[in-house]
Amino acid sequence: MKTYFELPVKYHMIGWIILIIFIPFGIASLFYEWQIDVLQIQVREEASFLKPQYENFTNEILGIGILTGLLMICLARLKEEDEFTRLLRLKSWQRGMAVNTILMILSFLFFYQEYFFYAAIFHLFSPLILVYAVFRFSFLSINRSIAHEK
Amino acid sequence: MKNKVKINRQMHEWSQEELGRRVGVSRQTIYAIEQGNYAPSAVLALKIAAVLETSIDQIFELEDTDWEN
């Protein structure tokens, strides 16, 4: 009985391609206010305080793209996926979320004003980044131990 | 849980990779089981016992700590 959710192996590559395309534009958008003019859409009849008449949806599309790419990478099967690697993956979610929560607490304590804004943006993506990093690190550690045993 | 997977595997002169291939798991999984870092599912334990031509209780053995919560 299959009680877990995972994507086929090919989604790992697709996820990386999406990230390679979207991350540079995401950085350009965040730090240099790069936008796609076509995505400037009127959302209100009149502008009011903190509610502009036009919104540009470049950020939203880039954010969704990066999150989708990260999610694909995190959920894609390995070529040799089995019950042990699934457990490793599950533990990575647990540890990744714990580390992310600690980082968020530190951000609350030590970042203010625009730095907190950048930290908040980072924390939109950090859970998936950390989950993947912990998983790859765990896997690498095992491979190193195997090589050492040889 | 203690296990004698490594001894039984070596008696067959199989590598971890070979045993993994026969039971349908990765080499990393066999390594983790042999090191005692991973307790396999009942299905995998039965498969390992079957390919090593022995019974499951000859390979896997409970320890006192396994009874603690």
Backbone of each chain as ProteinMPNN parsed JSONL, in Angstrom:
{"seq_chain_A": "MKTYFELPVKYHMIGWIILIIFIPFGIASLFYEWQIDVLQIQVREEASFLKPQYENFTNEILGIGILTGLLMICLARLKEEDEFTRLLRLKSWQRGMAVNTILMILSFLFFYQEYFFYAAIFHLFSPLILVYAVFRFSFLSINRSIAHEK", "coords_chain_A": {"N_chain_A": [[0.845, -1.197, 0.0], [0.653, 2.134, -0.939], [1.619, 4.833, 0.883], [2.72, 7.299, 0.807], [3.743, 10.439, -0.657], [5.202, 11.123, -3.708], [7.2, 12.356, -6.456], [7.887, 11.444, -9.931], [11.256, 10.48, -11.015], [12.225, 12.207, -13.038], [11.318, 14.734, -12.423], [13.117, 15.899, -10.774], [15.194, 16.91, -12.34], [13.655, 18.66, -13.927], [12.782, 20.433, -11.95], [15.231, 21.62, -11.198], [15.894, 22.909, -13.595], [13.845, 24.797, -13.769], [14.459, 26.305, -11.487], [17.028, 27.317, -12.157], [16.366, 28.992, -14.209], [14.521, 30.787, -13.02], [15.635, 31.844, -10.619], [17.789, 33.815, -11.103], [16.239, 35.891, -12.255], [14.539, 36.356, -10.154], [16.279, 37.363, -8.202], [17.085, 39.674, -9.551], [14.656, 40.98, -9.62], [14.065, 41.352, -6.906], [16.251, 42.81, -5.806], [16.91, 44.741, -7.717], [14.608, 45.717, -8.666], [13.542, 44.781, -11.054], [11.113, 44.319, -13.583], [8.378, 42.832, -15.46], [6.81, 44.475, -17.958], [4.389, 43.821, -19.183], [3.039, 42.483, -17.278], [1.888, 44.328, -15.673], [-0.948, 45.2, -14.176], [-4.217, 46.552, -13.923], [-5.792, 46.771, -10.864], [-7.511, 48.054, -9.208], [-10.119, 50.553, -9.102], [-9.487, 53.079, -8.189], [-6.57, 54.515, -6.692], [-5.521, 54.13, -3.29], [-4.42, 54.627, 0.142], [-1.651, 52.597, 0.569], [-2.742, 50.918, -1.293], [-2.276, 50.493, -4.373], [-3.316, 51.55, -7.703], [-2.483, 50.076, -9.856], [-0.97, 46.889, -10.145], [2.052, 45.037, -10.293], [2.714, 41.847, -11.411], [5.047, 40.405, -11.578], [6.762, 39.643, -9.446], [5.141, 37.808, -8.085], [4.822, 35.719, -9.943], [7.475, 34.92, -10.31], [8.101, 34.107, -7.707], [6.28, 31.988, -7.342], [7.245, 30.286, -9.325], [9.854, 29.684, -8.378], [9.252, 28.434, -5.928], [7.781, 26.251, -6.874], [9.742, 24.88, -8.375], [11.543, 24.234, -6.299], [9.901, 22.598, -4.73], [9.448, 20.467, -6.462], [12.037, 19.398, -6.637], [12.403, 18.599, -3.999], [10.44, 16.631, -3.701], [10.852, 14.773, -5.67], [11.567, 11.426, -6.665], [14.469, 9.421, -5.894], [16.822, 7.729, -8.078], [17.239, 5.242, -7.057], [15.103, 4.747, -5.083], [13.932, 3.766, -1.946], [12.621, 2.138, 1.042], [14.335, 3.018, 3.079], [15.534, 5.377, 2.102], [13.246, 6.86, 1.92], [12.583, 7.167, 4.589], [14.769, 8.655, 5.358], [14.244, 10.946, 3.91], [11.893, 11.794, 5.119], [12.818, 12.336, 7.702], [14.465, 14.426, 7.013], [12.645, 16.425, 6.343], [11.566, 16.895, 8.849], [13.861, 17.738, 10.352], [14.737, 19.846, 8.762], [12.586, 21.653, 8.981], [12.724, 22.214, 11.691], [15.233, 23.494, 11.903], [14.701, 25.653, 10.253], [12.724, 26.979, 11.717], [14.197, 27.811, 13.922], [15.919, 29.596, 12.636], [14.036, 31.466, 11.806], [13.18, 32.494, 14.261], [15.551, 33.684, 15.1], [15.711, 35.61, 13.115], [13.511, 37.22, 13.779], [14.491, 38.273, 16.119], [16.907, 39.592, 15.514], [16.826, 41.036, 13.104], [15.74, 44.043, 11.607], [13.501, 46.491, 10.175], [14.303, 47.143, 6.766], [15.983, 44.972, 6.569], [14.679, 42.971, 7.888], [12.598, 42.635, 6.156], [13.922, 41.504, 3.912], [14.781, 39.166, 5.138], [12.317, 37.984, 5.669], [11.428, 37.479, 3.08], [13.364, 35.619, 2.333], [12.674, 33.563, 4.077], [10.389, 32.603, 2.93], [11.228, 30.786, 1.134], [13.143, 29.281, 2.394], [12.35, 26.928, 3.991], [12.012, 24.749, 2.143], [14.494, 24.781, 0.882], [16.18, 24.13, 3.009], [15.212, 21.591, 3.746], [15.876, 20.087, 1.479], [18.655, 20.447, 1.496], [19.397, 19.227, 3.927], [18.603, 16.603, 3.413], [20.266, 15.883, 1.208], [22.741, 16.176, 2.428], [22.61, 14.215, 4.423], [22.504, 11.934, 2.856], [24.912, 12.127, 1.507], [26.653, 11.834, 3.658], [26.236, 9.153, 4.331], [27.142, 7.906, 1.99], [29.821, 8.641, 2.11], [30.587, 7.262, 4.406], [30.289, 4.644, 3.509], [32.224, 4.578, 1.488], [34.435, 4.974, 3.075], [34.408, 2.636, 4.555], [35.128, 0.781, 2.67]], "CA_chain_A": [[0.0, 0.0, 0.0], [1.468, 3.34, -1.028], [1.087, 5.816, 1.831], [3.559, 8.485, 0.749], [3.59, 11.169, -1.904], [6.476, 11.45, -4.349], [7.124, 12.603, -7.897], [8.849, 10.641, -10.694], [12.668, 10.928, -10.994], [12.489, 13.284, -14.007], [10.95, 16.034, -11.855], [14.313, 16.455, -10.146], [15.834, 17.704, -13.393], [12.732, 19.746, -14.288], [12.841, 21.389, -10.846], [16.486, 22.374, -11.291], [15.825, 23.806, -14.764], [12.976, 25.916, -13.366], [15.211, 27.155, -10.546], [18.112, 28.016, -12.867], [15.751, 30.071, -14.992], [13.77, 31.75, -12.215], [16.377, 32.486, -9.521], [18.414, 35.091, -11.502], [15.199, 36.917, -12.413], [14.042, 36.64, -8.803], [17.263, 38.258, -7.568], [16.984, 40.965, -10.254], [13.396, 41.608, -9.221], [14.107, 41.726, -5.482], [17.278, 43.808, -5.481], [17.027, 45.801, -8.727], [13.232, 46.08, -9.053], [13.27, 44.399, -12.438], [9.72, 43.886, -13.748], [7.896, 42.632, -16.839], [5.773, 45.495, -18.114], [3.109, 43.198, -19.583], [2.371, 41.969, -16.07], [1.335, 45.475, -14.934], [-2.397, 45.045, -14.361], [-5.038, 47.413, -13.066], [-6.519, 45.928, -9.913], [-8.519, 48.872, -8.515], [-10.601, 51.733, -9.837], [-8.709, 54.228, -7.72], [-5.523, 54.197, -5.716], [-5.667, 54.684, -1.943], [-3.24, 54.39, 0.973], [-1.113, 51.226, 0.487], [-3.494, 50.133, -2.279], [-2.095, 51.146, -5.68], [-4.294, 51.207, -8.744], [-1.88, 49.023, -10.695], [-0.04, 45.958, -9.479], [2.865, 44.25, -11.217], [2.689, 40.469, -10.916], [6.331, 39.731, -11.838], [7.213, 39.004, -8.192], [4.288, 36.654, -7.769], [5.125, 34.635, -10.881], [8.822, 34.427, -9.998], [8.009, 33.398, -6.424], [5.592, 30.711, -7.571], [8.174, 29.455, -10.101], [10.945, 29.194, -7.511], [8.67, 27.476, -4.974], [7.42, 25.037, -7.616], [10.996, 24.185, -8.656], [12.052, 23.66, -5.046], [9.018, 21.503, -4.303], [9.721, 19.323, -7.352], [13.316, 18.806, -6.232], [12.235, 17.945, -2.685], [9.52, 15.496, -3.752], [11.19, 13.809, -6.731], [12.212, 10.175, -6.241], [15.834, 9.115, -6.339], [16.796, 6.597, -9.004], [17.101, 4.046, -6.211], [14.295, 5.119, -3.922], [13.394, 2.628, -1.208], [12.057, 2.521, 2.342], [15.325, 3.739, 3.877], [15.667, 6.747, 1.586], [11.991, 7.55, 2.279], [12.714, 7.544, 5.996], [15.759, 9.736, 5.362], [13.547, 12.117, 3.392], [10.96, 12.214, 6.163], [13.632, 12.954, 8.764], [14.971, 15.695, 6.491], [11.551, 17.407, 6.495], [11.479, 17.192, 10.284], [15.024, 18.516, 10.758], [14.726, 21.089, 7.989], [11.59, 22.549, 9.565], [13.221, 22.638, 13.007], [16.293, 24.476, 11.654], [14.058, 26.843, 9.698], [12.042, 27.684, 12.806], [15.248, 28.494, 14.701], [16.363, 30.745, 11.83], [12.97, 32.474, 11.835], [13.233, 33.12, 15.588], [16.718, 34.571, 15.075], [15.363, 36.751, 12.254], [12.647, 38.096, 14.575], [15.265, 38.933, 17.174], [18.081, 40.363, 15.1], [16.651, 41.827, 11.875], [14.716, 45.084, 11.679], [13.252, 47.336, 8.996], [14.419, 46.495, 5.448], [16.669, 43.683, 6.719], [13.645, 42.004, 8.247], [11.863, 42.373, 4.91], [14.699, 40.545, 3.126], [14.743, 37.888, 5.875], [10.983, 37.414, 5.468], [11.418, 36.929, 1.71], [14.186, 34.401, 2.373], [11.954, 32.503, 4.791], [9.357, 32.001, 2.063], [11.859, 29.697, 0.382], [14.112, 28.534, 3.212], [11.98, 25.582, 4.43], [12.297, 23.743, 1.113], [15.951, 24.761, 0.675], [16.779, 23.403, 4.136], [14.813, 20.172, 3.655], [16.691, 19.46, 0.432], [20.056, 20.455, 1.934], [19.565, 18.204, 4.975], [18.485, 15.3, 2.758], [21.48, 15.614, 0.418], [23.847, 16.038, 3.368], [22.47, 12.893, 5.057], [22.821, 10.942, 1.833], [26.359, 12.257, 1.275], [27.329, 11.265, 4.829], [26.175, 7.691, 4.212], [28.046, 7.512, 0.899], [31.191, 8.796, 2.611], [30.831, 6.15, 5.338], [30.449, 3.442, 2.69], [33.539, 4.693, 0.834], [35.423, 4.815, 4.139], [34.396, 1.217, 4.936], [35.869, 0.064, 1.628]], "C_chain_A": [[0.882, 1.25, 0.0], [0.874, 4.424, -0.135], [1.898, 7.109, 1.822], [3.374, 9.149, -0.605], [4.971, 11.492, -2.464], [6.261, 11.63, -5.845], [8.119, 11.705, -8.628], [10.242, 11.29, -10.733], [12.895, 12.157, -11.879], [12.166, 14.669, -13.442], [12.126, 16.692, -11.126], [15.007, 17.392, -11.126], [14.958, 18.907, -13.773], [12.78, 20.847, -13.219], [14.086, 22.248, -10.911], [16.459, 23.349, -12.471], [14.98, 25.034, -14.423], [13.741, 26.874, -12.445], [16.281, 27.967, -11.253], [17.566, 29.181, -13.688], [15.204, 31.171, -14.074], [14.614, 32.494, -11.163], [17.077, 33.79, -9.965], [17.394, 36.221, -11.667], [14.634, 37.321, -11.052], [14.967, 37.604, -8.08], [17.18, 39.65, -8.2], [15.734, 41.721, -9.817], [13.467, 42.137, -7.787], [15.062, 42.891, -5.231], [17.346, 44.968, -6.478], [15.677, 46.233, -9.297], [12.951, 45.843, -10.536], [11.845, 43.862, -12.55], [9.396, 43.657, -15.223], [6.686, 43.551, -17.013], [4.398, 44.906, -18.433], [2.309, 42.738, -18.353], [1.854, 43.099, -15.165], [-0.176, 45.494, -15.19], [-3.154, 45.975, -13.402], [-5.882, 46.526, -12.149], [-7.597, 46.715, -9.149], [-8.929, 50.05, -9.39], [-9.763, 52.952, -9.491], [-7.657, 53.767, -6.716], [-5.88, 54.814, -4.368], [-4.435, 54.292, -1.133], [-2.861, 52.895, 0.984], [-1.887, 50.324, -0.485], [-3.364, 50.805, -3.647], [-3.133, 50.68, -6.712], [-3.782, 50.061, -9.618], [-0.953, 48.144, -9.852], [0.767, 45.257, -10.572], [3.035, 42.847, -10.633], [3.978, 39.682, -11.204], [6.797, 38.961, -10.601], [6.452, 37.719, -7.908], [4.649, 35.458, -8.654], [6.505, 34.039, -10.591], [8.819, 33.615, -8.7], [7.368, 32.034, -6.584], [6.515, 29.752, -8.336], [9.256, 28.848, -9.225], [10.402, 28.156, -6.521], [8.311, 26.157, -5.664], [8.663, 24.207, -7.916], [11.546, 23.503, -7.415], [11.219, 22.46, -4.604], [9.252, 20.253, -5.155], [11.002, 18.61, -6.933], [13.16, 18.024, -4.93], [11.392, 16.666, -2.782], [9.881, 14.443, -4.8], [11.916, 12.591, -6.153], [13.689, 10.17, -6.625], [15.733, 7.974, -7.341], [16.612, 5.294, -8.237], [16.34, 4.418, -4.94], [13.776, 3.851, -3.246], [12.955, 3.089, 0.175], [13.045, 3.299, 3.21], [15.462, 5.187, 3.41], [14.396, 7.551, 1.875], [12.036, 8.016, 3.734], [13.68, 8.72, 6.135], [15.104, 11.049, 4.923], [12.596, 12.697, 4.455], [11.693, 12.911, 7.307], [14.155, 14.317, 8.316], [13.907, 16.785, 6.598], [11.482, 17.858, 7.947], [12.632, 18.111, 10.717], [15.071, 19.866, 10.051], [13.765, 22.103, 8.588], [12.061, 23.07, 10.922], [14.295, 23.724, 12.829], [15.688, 25.777, 11.131], [13.37, 27.661, 10.786], [13.049, 28.441, 13.666], [15.73, 29.739, 13.949], [15.316, 31.86, 11.834], [12.961, 33.212, 13.17], [14.398, 34.116, 15.641], [16.444, 35.813, 14.219], [14.491, 37.745, 13.012], [13.456, 38.922, 15.564], [16.291, 39.923, 16.633], [17.904, 41.218, 13.842], [15.509, 42.818, 12.023], [14.641, 45.833, 10.357], [13.5, 46.576, 7.687], [15.128, 45.145, 5.544], [15.661, 42.585, 7.087], [12.808, 41.642, 7.014], [12.594, 41.331, 4.062], [14.7, 39.163, 3.805], [13.397, 37.196, 5.662], [10.864, 36.788, 4.083], [12.198, 35.612, 1.678], [13.421, 33.247, 3.02], [10.741, 31.955, 4.029], [9.921, 30.739, 1.4], [12.716, 28.773, 1.254], [13.631, 27.153, 3.674], [12.348, 24.513, 3.408], [13.803, 23.636, 0.843], [16.603, 23.917, 1.769], [16.448, 21.917, 4.085], [15.695, 19.456, 2.635], [18.155, 19.368, 0.867], [20.302, 19.357, 2.974], [19.528, 16.808, 4.353], [19.762, 14.945, 2.003], [22.684, 15.4, 1.337], [23.81, 14.654, 4.031], [22.925, 11.8, 4.092], [24.336, 10.921, 1.563], [27.136, 11.626, 2.43], [27.362, 9.741, 4.741], [27.139, 7.212, 3.124], [29.511, 7.616, 1.317], [31.546, 7.644, 3.537], [31.071, 4.86, 4.567], [31.834, 3.438, 2.036], [34.649, 4.455, 1.85], [35.552, 3.339, 4.536], [35.202, 0.382, 3.955], [37.369, 0.092, 1.921]], "O_chain_A": [[1.758, 1.395, 0.853], [-0.245, 4.882, -0.369], [1.773, 7.925, 2.735], [2.919, 8.53, -1.566], [5.808, 12.069, -1.77], [5.293, 11.135, -6.422], [9.091, 11.247, -8.027], [10.383, 12.493, -10.511], [13.666, 13.047, -11.518], [12.688, 15.671, -13.932], [12.12, 17.901, -10.892], [15.36, 18.521, -10.784], [15.452, 20.025, -13.921], [12.813, 22.035, -13.54], [14.022, 23.461, -10.706], [16.941, 24.476, -12.363], [15.348, 26.164, -14.744], [13.676, 28.092, -12.606], [16.437, 29.16, -10.992], [18.218, 30.214, -13.841], [15.409, 32.356, -14.335], [14.33, 33.652, -10.856], [16.966, 34.792, -9.258], [17.646, 37.359, -11.272], [14.295, 38.483, -10.829], [14.513, 38.544, -7.427], [17.2, 40.666, -7.505], [15.753, 42.942, -9.664], [12.988, 43.232, -7.495], [14.721, 43.841, -4.527], [17.791, 46.06, -6.124], [15.601, 46.996, -10.26], [12.223, 46.6, -11.179], [11.412, 43.056, -11.727], [10.046, 44.208, -16.112], [5.681, 43.424, -16.314], [3.372, 45.433, -18.002], [1.084, 42.624, -18.389], [1.436, 42.854, -14.033], [-0.617, 45.776, -16.304], [-2.777, 46.151, -12.244], [-6.596, 45.638, -12.615], [-8.481, 46.127, -8.525], [-8.199, 50.479, -10.283], [-9.381, 53.742, -10.355], [-7.831, 52.78, -6.0], [-6.472, 55.892, -4.311], [-3.506, 53.69, -1.672], [-3.667, 52.046, 1.365], [-1.699, 49.107, -0.491], [-4.227, 51.589, -4.041], [-3.725, 49.605, -6.611], [-4.544, 49.199, -10.056], [-0.252, 48.625, -8.962], [0.241, 44.928, -11.635], [3.454, 42.693, -9.486], [4.005, 38.457, -11.091], [7.176, 37.792, -10.686], [7.029, 36.694, -7.544], [4.765, 34.33, -8.175], [6.686, 32.822, -10.621], [9.458, 32.567, -8.611], [7.847, 31.043, -6.033], [6.565, 28.559, -8.037], [9.543, 27.654, -9.31], [11.028, 27.119, -6.304], [8.515, 25.08, -5.104], [8.658, 22.988, -7.742], [11.963, 22.346, -7.462], [11.754, 21.443, -4.162], [9.256, 19.132, -4.646], [11.053, 17.382, -6.879], [13.709, 16.933, -4.775], [11.613, 15.723, -2.023], [9.3, 13.358, -4.824], [12.764, 12.717, -5.27], [14.097, 10.842, -7.573], [14.692, 7.326, -7.449], [15.932, 4.373, -8.69], [16.904, 4.396, -3.846], [13.24, 2.964, -3.912], [12.92, 4.288, 0.452], [12.633, 4.151, 3.997], [15.502, 6.109, 4.225], [14.453, 8.767, 2.052], [11.586, 9.113, 4.063], [13.451, 9.648, 6.911], [15.369, 12.113, 5.483], [12.514, 13.909, 4.652], [11.246, 13.94, 7.813], [14.275, 15.244, 9.118], [14.222, 17.934, 6.906], [11.355, 19.048, 8.237], [12.408, 19.132, 11.367], [15.398, 20.89, 10.651], [14.093, 23.285, 8.692], [11.826, 24.23, 11.262], [14.271, 24.745, 13.516], [16.109, 26.867, 11.518], [13.429, 28.891, 10.777], [12.792, 29.568, 14.089], [15.923, 30.798, 14.545], [15.656, 33.043, 11.861], [12.757, 34.426, 13.205], [14.262, 35.228, 16.15], [16.88, 36.917, 14.547], [14.689, 38.956, 12.913], [13.164, 40.09, 15.817], [16.516, 40.976, 17.231], [18.763, 42.049, 13.548], [14.434, 42.468, 12.509], [15.567, 45.816, 9.546], [12.969, 45.48, 7.507], [14.908, 44.269, 4.707], [15.778, 41.438, 6.657], [12.372, 40.502, 6.853], [11.979, 40.393, 3.555], [14.63, 38.132, 3.137], [13.337, 35.978, 5.496], [10.283, 35.715, 3.921], [11.76, 34.627, 1.083], [13.507, 32.103, 2.573], [10.142, 30.96, 4.438], [9.205, 29.772, 1.143], [12.977, 27.627, 0.889], [14.462, 26.248, 3.747], [12.929, 23.487, 3.762], [14.324, 22.545, 0.606], [17.471, 23.09, 1.489], [17.309, 21.078, 4.351], [16.197, 18.362, 2.892], [18.816, 18.354, 0.643], [21.303, 18.644, 2.903], [20.319, 15.937, 4.716], [20.28, 13.837, 2.141], [23.54, 14.557, 1.067], [24.844, 14.002, 4.181], [23.635, 10.869, 4.471], [24.947, 9.863, 1.414], [28.152, 10.964, 2.214], [28.379, 9.114, 5.038], [27.863, 6.235, 3.313], [30.337, 6.789, 0.932], [32.653, 7.108, 3.478], [31.948, 4.073, 4.922], [32.526, 2.42, 2.033], [35.664, 3.828, 1.548], [36.648, 2.852, 4.817], [35.867, -0.584, 4.331], [38.158, -0.46, 1.154]]}, "seq_chain_B": "MKNKVKINRQMHEWSQEELGRRVGVSRQTIYAIEQGNYAPSAVLALKIAAVLETSIDQIFELEDTDWEN", "coords_chain_B": {"N_chain_B": [[17.786, -3.392, 17.476], [19.543, -6.275, 16.795], [21.518, -7.628, 14.112], [22.476, -10.15, 11.699], [23.161, -9.715, 9.112], [25.401, -8.909, 7.637], [27.303, -10.955, 8.105], [25.972, -13.197, 7.049], [25.679, -12.313, 4.428], [28.33, -12.157, 3.6], [28.986, -14.835, 3.742], [27.725, -15.771, 1.498], [29.289, -14.567, -0.3], [28.629, -12.097, -1.395], [28.438, -8.704, -2.473], [27.46, -5.599, -0.856], [26.0, -4.205, -2.674], [25.148, -6.205, -4.396], [23.479, -7.786, -2.762], [21.589, -5.833, -2.198], [20.55, -5.424, -4.764], [19.318, -7.883, -5.188], [17.258, -7.905, -3.318], [15.961, -5.633, -3.962], [16.614, -3.037, -3.053], [18.599, -0.066, -2.251], [22.217, 0.178, -2.113], [22.978, 1.768, -0.017], [20.946, 1.343, 1.795], [21.306, -1.327, 2.571], [23.771, -1.053, 3.78], [23.132, 0.663, 5.919], [21.419, -1.002, 7.376], [23.156, -3.109, 8.076], [24.92, -1.727, 9.699], [23.336, -1.283, 11.822], [21.884, 1.0, 11.943], [19.46, 1.273, 10.853], [16.316, -0.16, 11.087], [14.843, -2.568, 9.227], [11.708, -2.79, 7.361], [9.081, -5.231, 7.973], [8.539, -6.602, 5.626], [10.841, -6.17, 4.048], [12.768, -7.324, 5.717], [11.953, -10.002, 5.665], [12.357, -10.52, 2.959], [15.146, -10.251, 2.793], [15.939, -12.36, 4.462], [14.928, -14.462, 2.926], [16.403, -14.35, 0.462], [18.891, -14.814, 1.468], [18.664, -17.353, 2.179], [17.738, -18.331, 4.687], [16.114, -18.25, 7.95], [14.065, -15.605, 9.293], [14.443, -15.117, 12.024], [16.956, -16.041, 12.39], [18.54, -14.126, 11.46], [17.706, -11.575, 12.328], [17.486, -10.105, 15.535], [15.917, -9.315, 18.566], [16.776, -6.723, 20.903], [17.242, -5.877, 24.403], [16.751, -3.182, 24.72], [14.941, -2.668, 22.728], [12.484, -3.156, 23.785], [11.866, -1.037, 25.269], [10.065, 2.044, 25.527]], "CA_chain_B": [[17.692, -4.744, 16.912], [20.821, -6.782, 16.258], [21.309, -8.461, 12.919], [23.653, -10.852, 11.171], [23.076, -9.587, 7.651], [26.748, -8.826, 7.058], [27.927, -12.297, 8.146], [25.278, -14.051, 6.072], [25.998, -11.822, 3.081], [29.717, -12.548, 3.291], [28.986, -16.288, 3.496], [27.325, -15.931, 0.093], [30.275, -13.801, -1.086], [27.942, -11.024, -2.126], [28.689, -7.327, -2.038], [26.232, -4.916, -0.397], [25.277, -3.85, -3.9], [24.525, -7.426, -4.922], [22.349, -8.108, -1.888], [20.584, -4.796, -2.433], [19.913, -5.692, -6.061], [18.462, -9.071, -5.072], [16.038, -7.618, -2.544], [15.32, -4.454, -4.536], [16.88, -1.768, -2.347], [19.899, 0.507, -2.593], [23.37, -0.243, -1.323], [22.943, 2.571, 1.206], [19.998, 0.717, 2.718], [21.961, -2.524, 3.127], [24.816, -0.552, 4.677], [22.482, 1.181, 7.143], [20.915, -2.171, 8.132], [24.315, -3.813, 8.639], [25.494, -0.899, 10.764], [22.359, -1.176, 12.906], [21.309, 2.349, 11.942], [18.113, 1.23, 10.287], [15.58, -1.417, 11.258], [14.016, -2.681, 8.013], [10.305, -3.181, 7.511], [8.887, -6.691, 8.024], [8.62, -7.12, 4.246], [12.249, -6.185, 3.627], [13.464, -8.324, 6.542], [11.593, -11.318, 5.116], [13.031, -10.654, 1.655], [16.577, -10.468, 3.055], [16.053, -13.742, 4.961], [14.641, -15.375, 1.816], [17.514, -14.424, -0.5], [20.057, -15.382, 2.164], [18.285, -18.762, 2.397], [17.66, -18.629, 6.114], [14.87, -17.724, 8.522], [14.202, -14.209, 9.756], [14.972, -15.075, 13.396], [18.391, -16.358, 12.348], [19.245, -12.916, 11.033], [17.346, -10.419, 13.159], [17.279, -10.476, 16.927], [15.554, -8.161, 19.393], [17.61, -6.408, 22.061], [16.444, -5.411, 25.549], [16.35, -1.77, 24.511], [13.803, -2.621, 21.79], [11.228, -3.246, 24.546], [11.614, 0.254, 25.925], [9.361, 3.014, 24.673]], "C_chain_B": [[19.059, -5.144, 16.332], [20.534, -7.559, 14.965], [22.62, -9.078, 12.435], [23.65, -10.816, 9.641], [24.473, -9.638, 7.031], [27.407, -10.211, 6.998], [27.306, -13.208, 7.084], [25.58, -13.63, 4.633], [27.396, -12.27, 2.678], [29.839, -14.052, 3.05], [28.601, -16.59, 2.05], [28.31, -15.254, -0.878], [29.618, -12.76, -1.979], [28.404, -9.679, -1.596], [27.363, -6.741, -1.52], [25.345, -4.583, -1.599], [24.493, -5.059, -4.435], [23.315, -7.826, -4.078], [21.215, -7.1, -2.095], [19.814, -5.045, -3.72], [18.927, -6.862, -5.949], [17.18, -8.804, -4.295], [15.342, -6.329, -3.001], [15.46, -3.183, -3.725], [18.278, -1.278, -2.703], [20.998, -0.055, -1.685], [23.396, 0.504, 0.016], [22.041, 1.938, 2.26], [20.625, -0.512, 3.382], [23.031, -2.102, 4.14], [24.197, -0.101, 6.005], [21.951, 0.036, 8.007], [22.087, -2.875, 8.821], [24.939, -3.051, 9.803], [24.559, -0.782, 11.972], [21.727, 0.199, 13.003], [19.879, 2.367, 11.43], [17.5, -0.148, 10.493], [14.633, -1.564, 10.069], [12.57, -3.038, 8.328], [10.224, -4.718, 7.537], [9.05, -7.295, 6.628], [10.076, -7.233, 3.808], [13.046, -7.222, 4.42], [13.183, -9.734, 6.019], [12.276, -11.573, 3.773], [14.51, -10.975, 1.854], [16.796, -11.917, 3.522], [15.873, -14.735, 3.811], [15.821, -15.486, 0.86], [18.782, -14.987, 0.151], [19.81, -16.831, 2.585], [18.354, -19.157, 3.876], [16.341, -18.068, 6.658], [15.119, -16.343, 9.129], [14.802, -14.144, 11.16], [16.442, -15.486, 13.473], [19.211, -15.109, 12.005], [18.977, -11.737, 11.965], [17.0, -10.874, 14.572], [16.969, -9.221, 17.749], [16.552, -7.985, 20.529], [16.703, -5.915, 23.191], [15.916, -3.993, 25.326], [15.167, -1.648, 23.551], [12.462, -2.684, 22.512], [10.888, -1.944, 25.267], [10.918, 1.195, 24.964], [10.208, 4.256, 24.455]], "O_chain_B": [[19.635, -4.442, 15.501], [19.435, -8.077, 14.769], [23.711, -8.588, 12.727], [24.079, -11.76, 8.978], [24.697, -10.322, 6.033], [27.989, -10.591, 5.982], [28.004, -13.888, 6.332], [25.72, -14.467, 3.741], [27.615, -12.71, 1.549], [30.676, -14.498, 2.265], [29.092, -17.549, 1.454], [28.179, -15.357, -2.097], [29.988, -12.569, -3.137], [28.721, -9.538, -0.415], [26.294, -7.316, -1.723], [24.119, -4.671, -1.539], [23.344, -4.942, -4.861], [22.258, -8.163, -4.614], [20.042, -7.468, -2.159], [18.592, -4.901, -3.769], [17.846, -6.834, -6.536], [16.14, -9.4, -4.575], [14.276, -5.976, -2.497], [14.556, -2.348, -3.698], [19.044, -1.976, -3.367], [20.735, -0.668, -0.65], [23.785, -0.052, 1.043], [22.329, 1.987, 3.455], [20.495, -0.715, 4.589], [23.176, -2.704, 5.203], [24.688, -0.45, 7.078], [22.027, 0.098, 9.234], [22.014, -3.196, 10.007], [25.422, -3.647, 10.765], [24.943, -0.25, 13.014], [21.109, 0.537, 14.012], [19.176, 3.369, 11.562], [18.085, -1.167, 10.125], [13.711, -0.762, 9.917], [12.253, -3.522, 9.415], [11.176, -5.407, 7.17], [9.63, -8.37, 6.473], [10.495, -8.257, 3.268], [13.897, -7.915, 3.863], [14.092, -10.561, 5.944], [12.714, -12.687, 3.485], [15.063, -11.847, 1.185], [17.702, -12.606, 3.052], [16.587, -15.735, 3.734], [16.206, -16.592, 0.482], [19.636, -15.561, -0.525], [20.637, -17.449, 3.255], [18.944, -20.171, 4.247], [15.552, -17.485, 5.914], [16.254, -15.978, 9.434], [15.574, -13.235, 11.465], [17.091, -15.301, 14.503], [20.419, -15.059, 12.237], [19.889, -11.001, 12.34], [16.32, -11.88, 14.777], [17.658, -8.206, 17.645], [17.101, -8.955, 21.052], [15.541, -5.577, 22.962], [14.789, -3.662, 25.696], [14.466, -0.636, 23.558], [11.428, -2.321, 21.949], [9.791, -1.769, 25.796], [11.143, 1.158, 23.755], [9.782, 5.181, 23.763]]}, "name": "protein", "num_of_chains": 2, "seq": "MKTYFELPVKYHMIGWIILIIFIPFGIASLFYEWQIDVLQIQVREEASFLKPQYENFTNEILGIGILTGLLMICLARLKEEDEFTRLLRLKSWQRGMAVNTILMILSFLFFYQEYFFYAAIFHLFSPLILVYAVFRFSFLSINRSIAHEKMKNKVKINRQMHEWSQEELGRRVGVSRQTIYAIEQGNYAPSAVLALKIAAVLETSIDQIFELEDTDWEN"}
